[in-house]
Amino acid sequence: MHEDTLRSTEDHLATITIGKAIEVHRALGPGLLESAYQECLCYELQAAGLYVEREKPMPIIYKDIVLEHGYRLDLLIEDQLVIELKTVEELNDLNVAQLLTYFKFCNYRLGLLINFRVKMLQNGIKRLTNFSL
């Protein structure tokens, strides 16, 4: 796929995902567990016709060692957009580092860090890119 087309597709997926996350947050508010938001967001994205993988295993590769069950991506949309969900007081550098690590090990280029524990969800969304791939 051409570079500009790929970025356009990723941007479109991010726009849809943010809209659906806002819809979920408006309906549920900020006080639930991460798993509840994950379930509802997954439902909304699938209803929008997107292919969503939940809790996708992400191997950790260190030299010649592959740890098959190192981490799990919360959501992977259309095998392109990584979604990491949180319900924390505020996002921090470790949350960002987690998503950047996913980029490193799995060669994804775009991710959203979404914290549902905020009054207005747009204040809890961080978009991260790895366009160096």
N, C-alpha and C positions, 0 to 999 in steps of 0.2 A: 504494500500500500504506500502511496506517495506520502512524504513527510507532512505536507500541509493538510492532506486529507485525514491522516491519522490524528493530528492535533485537533482538527475540527471535530472529528468523531468523539475524541476524548472530552473536549470542551462541552459538546452537546450532552454527553452522558453525565458530566458533572452538573450541568444546569438542571437536568431532569432530576438527578439525585437530590440536589439541594432543595428543589421545589417540593419533592415528596417528603424529605426530612422535615421541612417547615410545616407541611400539612400534618404529619404525625405529631410534631411538637405542639401545634395549636390544639389538637384534639386531646392529647394526653397530659400536657403540662410538663414541668421539669422534675417531678418527684419520684420517678420510677427507677427500677433497675435497668442496667444496660441491656439485658436479655429481652425485656419487653419492647424496648425501642428497636432492637435488632429484628425481632419477629415482625413488628408492624411495618417497619421500613422495607423489609424484604417483601412482604405482602404487597405493598404499594408499588414497588419497582416491578415485580412480576406482573401485577395487574396492568402496568403500563407497557407490557410486552418485552421487558428486558430479561436477559438471562442472568440469574443471580446465583452465585455459589456462596453458601454460608459456612463459616468455620473451615475454610479451605486450608488444608495442611500446607505449611511452608517449611521445606527442609532447610537446615542450617548446614552450610558447607564450610569446612575448615581444612585446608590443605587437601589431604586424601580421604578425609572423614566426612561422611554424609549422615547427619542426624535427621532421620525421616520425620520425626514428630517434634521438631523444635518449637514451632509456633503455629498459630492459626490466624489467617486473615479473617477479620470479622465478616466482611462481605467483599466479593469480587464481582464487579459488574461487567458483563460482556467480555470477560478475560482481558480487560484493559484498565479499569478504574478500581483502585483499592480504597476501601472504606474502613476506617478505624473508628469505632464508636467508643465514647466515654461518657461517664456520669460523675464528673469530678468538680470540685469548687472552681478550678480554672485549669486550662491547658498549660503545660509546662514544657521545658526543653526535653525531658525524657519521653513525653508523648510524641513530640516531633521526631526524636531520634528513633523511636520504634518504627514509625512509618518510613523514615529514610532507610532503615535497615531492611525493610521489606523490599524497597526498590533495589537495594544492592543484591540481595539474594535471589530475587525473582525477576529482575529486569523490567519492572513496571515503571511507567513514566509519569503517572499522575495519581494523586491520592487526595482524599478528603479526610481530615481529622474532624469529627463532629462530636461536640460535647453537648449533651441534652440537658445538663444541669445548669441552665441559664434561663433568665427571664425571656429574652428574645433570642431565638436560635441563631439568627445571623451573626450574633456576637460570639457564638460558640463554634464557628466553622473556620477551619484553617485549610487552605488549599496549598498543597506541596507538589512540586514538579521535580522531575529528574530527566530533563531533556538532553542530558549529555550522552544518553545511550544511543 
